[in-house]
Amino acid sequence: MIPVKNVTIERAEGPTKLCVTRTFPDREAASAWLQWQWNTFPADGHGYHKVFYTICYEDGHFYRGRLECKRHNVPDVRNDMVKHCLWMSGQEKAPHCGKEKYRLIMDRLDPNIIEQFRSFMDQYTVY
C-alpha cells in the first residue's frame, strides 16, 4: 500500500477568515481541523458549505474529493473518500439510492472507470 504524503483542504464557503487552503500530514489531521469548525457550518435544513480536499500519495498520485459540510454531520475526509471509492468501484453494500437504482447507475458507467477505482483501492491506503 502506498502511504499518504499529505492532505490539502480548501474551504470554499463559510466565514471569510476560515475560507483558506491548508495542508496537513494526514487525513485525520485534516478532518480534525474541519471538525473544530463544526459550529460554523449551516444548521440542519440550511444547506451546506463546500470543502475541497486533495490527498497526495508518496508516489505523486493524488485523489480529489468534495465534502458537503453541515453542522449536524461530522466532516471526515477518510470516510468520504472510502464511501466514494466503494460506490464507484461497484462495491457499495447499502447504497442510499437503493440497490436497484445503484445497479442501473453502475451499468451505465464505463467498466474501465469501475476497474480504475478498484485498482486504486488495492494500491493506495484508502481504508
C-alpha positions as CSV (number, residue, x, y, z in Angstrom):
1,M,0.0,0.0,0.0
2,I,1.3,3.4,-0.9
3,P,1.0,5.8,2.1
4,V,-0.5,9.3,2.2
5,K,2.1,12.1,1.9
6,N,-0.3,15.0,2.9
7,V,-3.8,16.3,2.6
8,T,-4.7,19.8,1.4
9,I,-8.1,21.3,2.4
10,E,-9.7,24.2,0.7
11,R,-12.7,25.6,2.5
12,A,-14.7,27.3,-0.3
13,E,-17.7,28.5,1.7
14,G,-18.2,29.9,5.2
15,P,-16.8,32.7,7.2
16,T,-14.1,34.6,5.2
17,K,-11.4,34.0,7.8
18,L,-11.9,30.3,7.6
19,C,-12.0,30.1,3.7
20,V,-8.4,29.2,3.4
21,T,-6.3,26.4,2.0
22,R,-4.2,24.4,4.5
23,T,-2.1,21.3,4.2
24,F,-2.0,18.6,6.8
25,P,0.2,15.5,7.3
26,D,-2.7,13.0,7.1
27,R,-6.5,12.6,6.7
28,E,-7.1,12.5,10.4
29,A,-5.5,15.9,11.0
30,A,-7.4,17.4,8.1
31,S,-10.6,16.1,9.5
32,A,-9.8,17.3,13.0
33,W,-9.3,20.9,11.6
34,L,-12.7,20.7,9.9
35,Q,-14.4,19.2,13.0
36,W,-13.0,22.1,15.1
37,Q,-15.2,24.3,12.8
38,W,-18.4,22.4,13.2
39,N,-20.3,25.3,14.6
40,T,-19.6,27.5,11.6
41,F,-21.3,25.1,9.2
42,P,-25.0,25.6,8.3
43,A,-27.6,24.2,10.6
44,D,-29.9,21.3,9.5
45,G,-32.1,22.5,6.7
46,H,-29.9,25.4,5.7
47,G,-27.7,23.9,3.0
48,Y,-24.0,23.1,3.4
49,H,-20.6,24.6,2.9
50,K,-18.3,23.2,0.2
51,V,-14.9,22.0,1.2
52,F,-12.5,20.5,-1.4
53,Y,-9.7,18.1,-0.4
54,T,-6.7,16.6,-2.2
55,I,-4.9,13.6,-0.8
56,C,-1.4,13.3,-2.2
57,Y,0.4,10.0,-2.0
58,E,4.1,9.3,-1.7
59,D,4.4,8.2,-5.3
60,G,3.0,11.5,-6.6
61,H,-0.6,10.3,-7.4
62,F,-3.5,12.1,-5.8
63,Y,-7.2,11.8,-5.0
64,R,-9.6,14.8,-5.1
65,G,-12.9,15.0,-3.4
66,R,-15.5,17.4,-2.0
67,L,-17.2,17.4,1.3
68,E,-20.6,19.0,1.9
69,C,-20.2,20.2,5.5
70,K,-23.2,20.7,7.7
71,R,-23.4,21.3,11.4
72,H,-25.1,18.0,12.3
73,N,-22.7,15.9,10.2
74,V,-19.1,15.5,11.3
75,P,-16.8,16.0,8.3
76,D,-14.4,13.1,7.8
77,V,-12.0,13.1,4.8
78,R,-11.2,9.4,5.1
79,N,-14.8,8.3,5.4
80,D,-15.9,10.5,2.4
81,M,-13.1,9.0,0.3
82,V,-13.9,5.4,1.2
83,K,-17.6,5.8,0.5
84,H,-17.0,7.4,-2.9
85,C,-14.4,4.7,-3.9
86,L,-16.7,1.9,-2.7
87,W,-19.6,3.5,-4.7
88,M,-17.5,4.0,-7.9
89,S,-15.9,0.5,-7.7
90,G,-19.3,-1.2,-7.6
91,Q,-18.8,-2.4,-4.0
92,E,-21.4,-0.3,-2.1
93,K,-23.3,-2.7,0.2
94,A,-26.2,-0.4,1.1
95,P,-26.5,2.4,-1.4
96,H,-28.6,5.4,-0.3
97,C,-30.5,5.3,-3.6
98,G,-31.5,1.7,-3.3
99,K,-29.8,-1.4,-4.7
100,E,-31.9,-1.5,-8.0
101,K,-31.1,2.1,-8.9
102,Y,-27.5,1.6,-7.9
103,R,-27.2,-1.3,-10.2
104,L,-28.7,0.8,-13.1
105,I,-26.2,3.6,-12.4
106,M,-23.3,1.2,-12.3
107,D,-24.5,-0.5,-15.6
108,R,-24.2,2.9,-17.3
109,L,-20.6,3.5,-16.2
110,D,-17.7,2.6,-18.4
111,P,-16.2,-0.6,-17.0
112,N,-12.8,1.0,-17.1
113,I,-13.9,3.6,-14.5
114,I,-15.1,0.8,-12.2
115,E,-11.8,-1.1,-12.6
116,Q,-9.7,2.1,-12.1
117,F,-11.4,2.6,-8.7
118,R,-10.9,-1.0,-7.7
119,S,-7.2,-0.8,-8.7
120,F,-6.8,2.5,-6.8
121,M,-8.3,0.9,-3.7
122,D,-5.9,-2.0,-3.9
123,Q,-2.8,0.1,-4.4
124,Y,-3.3,3.1,-2.0
125,T,-4.1,3.5,1.6
126,V,-7.8,4.0,1.2
127,Y,-9.1,2.4,4.3
